[in-house]
Amino acid sequence: MKKHLLGIALMHAIAAIGLAAPARAQDASVGPAATPAADETAEETAEDRIKRLDAVVVQGEIAYRNRSGEIAPTLMYDLEYFQRFEPSTVGDMLKRVPGVGFVGSDVMEYDGVQLRGLGGGYTQVLINGKKVPGAGDDRSFYVDRIPAEMVDHIEIKRSASANRSGDAMAGAINIVLRDAYAFDGSYVRIGANRWYDGETNPTFGAVTTFDAFGGRLLAGVNVQDRYRRKQKRSDRYADATLEEKTSWEDQTEVKDGRDTSANLSWAVDIGETGSFGIDGFYVKTKRDVSEVSFEEELDDDETINLRVPGLDPYDQKNYGIGVEYKYAMAGGITELSMDHARFENRQATTEGEEVFVGGAGNWDDHWGTDGAEWDETVYKADAVSARDSEFGFRLSHDRPIGAAEMEFGIDWRRKKREGLVASYEWEAGEQGQVPLFPLDYEPDGSVASVIEERRLDPYLMFSGKGEAFSWEAGLRYETTKSDVEYIEDGESEGRVSKQYKELLPSVNLRWDLGEADRISLSLARTVKRPNFNELIPAVLDGEFGDNDYIGNPALDPETATGFDLGFEHRLGKRGVVGVNVFYRKVEGLIELVNTGKPSEEAVDGFIEDYVDDALDAYKAAHPKASKAELKAAKTGFEDAAGDLADGYLASGNYAAFDADSWLYTSGNVGDGKVWGFEFDLSTPLTAFGLDNTGVFVNYSWVKSEVEDFMGNRRFNDQAKSVYNVGFIQDLPSLAASFGMTYRRQGDAYSRLLGEEAIIRYGEELDVFVEKRFGKSVSLRLSANNLLDASKDEFYDKFDTLEDQLGRDHDEYEIEREQAGTSYQVVLRWAF
């Protein structure tokens, strides 16, 4: 209640500032939908904002980062900033942006994006300013699903505003697709990729804009054949001294498929003050992921050789549609908008093990079956289907009040995520048999979940723009009701409902110290909702070593208060350099909590010990008992032990199990903090007489503290730093250009119960060369990963918490993944 009273007081203070502060109110007229631009001028018209597609395709000048006119700290990058390196996806674009990391992605893949080293629900991903569902259980959206050709520009929003959803603790990435009023003309893009193993894949794209149905229409289509071949090596040891190797694995993985996408935008003026727009996108991702591993393991006096084939074909769809209507009303602008987005996934994963067993003398660090006998062939399979949909409605009104501007509105959203995993198994009767899925498999259970969230978020925001000082302040009140249902083998385990409410104030200030210099300060409270897998009350056996895990549908969201303080300096007419420091204090951090209940491993151990002791006593008392009598006695002891264990569990007498592994869950028990700084430079070298040379430098450093079951650590999977250095050299007399970019991401550390990991990525080097033909044709050759970057992971694995604290390893593993160099040639033609 106290924080709500504070919020009301702050609301009154904001209103007072809004009525009194000297500022220039915005024009209340409504024009065509437009993309945000660099520093805006009063003379700018809709025609000024239209980009000629031939200028986009054939770039006569080097593109630099735009200086955003927004009050909230925002970095903006047009497609032209990235295009000469011919990115395939939004992930390829974002890897060149300050503060963006990809920890956990495979080498040469950029899917689960992180701002400030915080991924999943900490980093908000928007498309055209709207929330979109994604594949990740951590609420992440895989940005490599969106082709670069659909994008107009990308915005990095470092802090929150009241008119945006507050679940952006690390910041927000807004992917703005091309719209009908931003482009004029048509072009086609034809190209091919060649991979280090000789595989060649085509790519095609086309965009056109024209007058239609009284307005402007833009349509685009893109088809890309996607391919990756990776080699992976794992070496496993008894502990971190590396003195005793216990197993190794060589794996080859091939991802082969096609991405098909389309986007559509139509906009029309209605009367003198109204506008209507509709936009949509569709992305279909179809992949076949095949892998074959060869493993060798030394187990006492036996050498076990395994051949492990795997196949993971998946078919995913992302699509969305948005409708927006703006009109003048009551002295201001009223906006009505609706949006719907959906993610669908269908896949069938199979993995087998063909096992050969030989003597200890066969251990030679080379895979082979000579001198070994076939032991078994087993396969497991999972049929997975998932659907995640979001529907939203927004009503807002923006109007001048005195010398300020007032915006108020309400956002309503409904999210529904459904998932089903059906498991199967198969065992061969003789060597050489291979099963067909699903015909030859036996069912092995199924689990399903349904998570629904309904939100109603009113907000109020005041702002003002002056010659030197601009400000924005507001409140957002987010209310969420969630329902979680878990279904196992067709039987519902119950439905749990949860409600929570959060008041989120935000303030953004901007001082223009002159035409070149700018200071910005932002203060905001944000939230991070629980991951989906943290909510589902399903018991996962052995999820953390010998420890089990069960989700907690009663979790509250994490909250954070923090600030961003930035300085930006204009370099000449086109360059910009900036530095930003940030801090977030996170409360209610979701961490693992021991429920006190023994794990399945501990319960099984209790039953086994009870049966062994009882059977030994029975044999001592009945030395002449027959096999049938012993078998009957054992069955009786197993039933008695099971009943005894059930009684202990029901009564809460967990001490009787003498357990060393437990059932864990998630709880809002921790606090954390994150801080760091970000630097970026994007400028021509005009000061050195090199107008046609552009340089790009950005560097981000982050630090964090979290207290877990072992003490202090960083946020999991947070890279310590990431930086990019690059240049573009334009040769106007030759109508050509070339460039290079170098990227390095710092080490990341992760500590979970039973496992600790260090993740290290190698250096990346990409280059391009371009030749332009007239004003409408360009030809580009680009090369990626010239340094053959690797992803190296180092794992400390333990069975129990006691083992982890005492550094008594179950296994220490070193894993390296490499993918080689790729080349791309692309022809663009504008007309």
Secondary structure by P-SEA (a helix, b strand, c coil): caaaaaaaaaaaaaaaaaacccccccccccccccccccccccccccccccccaaaaacccccccccccccccbbbbbcccccccccccccccccccccccccccccccccccccccccccccbbbbccccccccccccccccccccccccccccccccccccccccccccbbbbbcccccccccccccccbbbbcccbbbbbbbbbbbbbbcccbbbbbbbbbbbbbbbbbbbbbbcccccccccccbbbbbbbbbbcccbbbbbbbbbccccccccccbbbbbbbbbbbbbbbbbbbcccbbbbbbbbbbbbbbbbbbbbbbbbbbbcccbbbbbbccccbbbbbbbbbbbbbbbbbcccccccccccccccccbbbbbbbbbbbbbbbbbcccbbbbbcccbbbbbbbbbbbbbbbbbbbbbbcccccccccccccccccccccccbbbbbbbbbbbccccccccccccccbbbbbbbbbbbbbbccccccbbbbbbbbbbbbbbbbbbcccccbbbbbbbbccccccccccccccccccccccbbbbbbccbbbbbbbbcccbbbbbcccccccccccbbbbbccbbbbbccccccaaaaaaaaaaaaaaaaaaaaaacccccaaaaaaaaaaaaaaaaaaaaaaaaaccccccccccbbbbbcccccccccbbbbbbbbcccccccccbbbbbbbbbbbbccccccccccccccccccccccbbbbbcccccccbbbbbbbcbbbbbcccccbbbbbcbbbbbbbbbbccccbbbbbbbcccccbbbbbbbbbbccaaaaaaccccbbbbbbbbbcbbbbbbbbbcc
